[in-house]
Amino acid sequence: MNKEIFNNKIKSMQNYIMFEIKARQIELTPILKEKNRAPIALSMGAPVERVPEFAINKAIEYLNIDSMHTYSTPKGEKRFLEAVKNRMKKRFNVELDEKTEICSLIGSKEGIANLVRAIVNPTDDEQNQDVIFIPQPGYASYTQMIKASGARAYGIKLTKENNYTPNLEDVFNQYIKEGNDPKKVKAIVINYPNNPLGCTCDLEYLQHCVDFCNKYNLILISDTAYAEMYYDENYKPHSALECKGAMDCCIELYSFSKSYAMTGWRLGWACGNSTAITMLSRTKSTVDTGIFKVLQYTGADLLESKEGQEYIDEQNKKFKNKLQKFTDGLKSLGYKVEMPKTTFYLWLEIPKRFKDCVEFANELLEKSGIVIVPGTAFDENAKRYVRLSVVAADKDLEEVINRMKEDGFYFEEK
Ligand SMILES: Cc1ncc(COP(=O)(O)O)c(C=O)c1O
């Protein structure tokens, strides 16, 4: 078949980088094993921990109920929506109507992609494309999802100098100064806690984002996939829906993937402004026919159970410990790295002797079997950074530090 028949945007796109890296890892595995460097993956944000025992047992129970095996609805089962409502009330003191303000998701990635499709008017004409602001650096999929939908992403630069919480009026003024059309901006994506930086923000900043979006009539898309991954009560993440006026502009996305180590289950939810939820559900209703009921019922039980909360607390203790040991290990090799406040990611500056992050990541994989992600996957300008997902087993994380020592990956050359 001639490829030309397909959509221009999709044709020009790469496969999602994490799957490309995984393919390369698989390809090199036999050679790496031979030299005692079997791959250790610090690439995808996928915890290796066993999922909650409670979830496995509940899922088995539900699998035995005949009515669980038929179609659900894209919006989700009443049982699931009510559990989300209760969760949002208990965790953030946010009141939601489960009929109009909550929708189930096949993971937050699906939710963001369909939301973007619901928002933009697609065109190939770059001058006339709708624009969505996204964090930079930010989750690698945002730019591609927006591009695939016939729109354009504009980066909100998150830097140490702006405390990773830039003033959005400044960002908007800069966007206009660069000759861009303010009327084309439709939505802003924020992601606190942030992948790949591991930083978060306070409620005051979320209020600033809400106020900004209400002032300019924009949709605030708050991606909170890491809402439960924090290591210090002072940095416990907030929901943007706690802010005054949030229900007028904001839709927030949650996931079971990270804090319950349930990446493969594909379960999450969106909640917030009822028009946004309606438009998202409508888009989804033409694309998917809902999530397997067994997953929704199990997810609902998990959200409401003490076992679910205990699992999250236990995971956070484990990740705190992993991150502390691993950052200490990297420091002993001379790297400038701090323990993140949230998430399991480290954003690491690469040694000066490497040309760029791609060269560093390739060499670390080919020589030492350590799989990481070049910073340019998250920000095209981040050529001197890489992201490490500190998700591997403790012994593998120790092995990473040992290999880096043995194979000469010190920050300064010895
Ligand atoms: C910021 C962010 N949002 C969304 C996702 C998607 O997660 P899921 O689709 O598994 O819920 C990820 C996954 O890495 C992420 O880092």
The ligand as an ORCA input file, in Angstrom:
! r2SCAN-3c Opt
* xyz 0 1
  C       2.640     13.524     32.933
  C       2.002     12.266     32.473
  N       0.718     12.290     32.119
  C       0.097     11.194     31.692
  C       0.764      9.980     31.611
  C       0.017      8.785     31.096
  O      -0.250      7.864     32.078
  P      -1.415      6.789     31.952
  O      -1.963      6.884     30.569
  O      -0.755      5.490     32.202
  O      -2.435      7.167     32.970
  C       2.105      9.906     31.951
  C       2.850      8.636     31.833
  O       4.048      8.546     31.916
  C       2.749     11.081     32.402
  O       4.032     11.089     32.743
*
